Amino acid sequence: MTPFQSSIRKALEQLEPGDVVTYGEIAAQAGYPGTARAVGNFLRNSSDLPWWRVVTSGGRLVPGSEREQERRLRAEGVEVTDGRVADTR
């Protein structure tokens, strides 16, 4: 695992149920600002992490996984309307 991946993993593991953050916020929190796209690529291949708690900068759900992400977020008490969460963190 690379230092980038390890830092992203650590940042994601700190999220609590009901937390929602953007890819950019996770990248910055992990010490890699400006790497939101790389965070998305990493999450695409890391199903053991709470990927559903991460949304786009506009609050949109992950394209292609919207139904599963919405189901998981709602189960944690997060409000999802028209494929978007109202607030992050």
C-alpha positions as CSV (number, residue, x, y, z in Angstrom):
1,M,0.0,0.0,0.0
2,T,1.3,3.4,-0.9
3,P,1.6,6.3,1.6
4,F,-1.3,8.0,-0.3
5,Q,-3.5,5.0,0.0
6,S,-2.6,4.5,3.7
7,S,-3.5,8.2,4.4
8,I,-6.8,8.0,2.5
9,R,-7.7,4.8,4.3
10,K,-6.9,6.3,7.7
11,A,-9.0,9.4,6.9
12,L,-12.0,7.2,5.8
13,E,-11.8,5.0,8.8
14,Q,-12.3,8.0,11.1
15,L,-15.7,8.7,9.6
16,E,-18.7,7.9,11.8
17,P,-22.1,6.6,10.6
18,G,-24.0,9.5,9.2
19,D,-20.9,11.5,8.3
20,V,-20.7,12.6,4.6
21,V,-17.7,14.2,3.1
22,T,-16.5,15.1,-0.4
23,Y,-13.6,13.5,-2.3
24,G,-11.7,16.7,-2.0
25,E,-12.3,16.9,1.8
26,I,-10.9,13.4,2.3
27,A,-7.9,14.2,0.1
28,A,-7.2,17.4,2.1
29,Q,-7.7,15.7,5.4
30,A,-5.3,12.9,4.3
31,G,-2.6,15.5,3.4
32,Y,-3.1,15.4,-0.3
33,P,-5.2,18.4,-1.3
34,G,-6.1,18.5,-5.0
35,T,-6.2,14.8,-5.5
36,A,-10.0,14.2,-5.3
37,R,-10.0,12.2,-8.5
38,A,-7.3,9.9,-7.1
39,V,-9.4,9.4,-4.0
40,G,-12.3,8.3,-6.2
41,N,-10.1,5.9,-8.1
42,F,-8.8,4.4,-4.9
43,L,-12.3,4.0,-3.5
44,R,-13.5,2.3,-6.7
45,N,-11.1,-0.6,-5.8
46,S,-11.5,-0.6,-2.0
47,S,-14.9,-2.1,-1.1
48,D,-13.9,-2.6,2.5
49,L,-13.9,1.1,3.2
50,P,-17.0,3.2,3.9
51,W,-17.1,4.6,0.3
52,W,-20.8,5.5,0.5
53,R,-20.0,8.3,2.9
54,V,-18.0,10.1,0.1
55,V,-19.8,12.3,-2.4
56,T,-18.9,14.7,-5.2
57,S,-18.1,18.4,-4.4
58,G,-21.7,19.2,-5.3
59,G,-23.1,16.6,-3.0
60,R,-24.0,14.2,-5.7
61,L,-23.9,10.4,-5.2
62,V,-21.4,8.2,-7.0
63,P,-22.4,7.7,-10.6
64,G,-23.3,4.1,-11.2
65,S,-23.7,3.3,-7.5
66,E,-26.4,5.8,-6.6
67,R,-29.0,3.3,-5.4
68,E,-26.6,1.4,-3.1
69,Q,-25.1,4.6,-1.8
70,E,-28.5,6.1,-1.1
71,R,-29.6,3.0,0.6
72,R,-26.6,2.9,2.9
73,L,-26.7,6.7,3.6
74,R,-30.4,6.6,4.5
75,A,-29.7,3.6,6.8
76,E,-27.3,5.9,8.7
77,G,-29.9,8.7,8.9
78,V,-28.6,10.9,6.0
79,E,-31.2,12.7,3.9
80,V,-30.8,12.1,0.2
81,T,-33.0,14.1,-2.3
82,D,-32.8,13.8,-6.0
83,G,-29.5,11.9,-5.9
84,R,-27.8,14.5,-3.7
85,V,-27.1,15.0,0.0
86,A,-27.9,18.4,1.5
87,D,-24.9,18.8,3.7
88,T,-21.5,17.3,4.1
89,R,-20.1,16.7,7.6
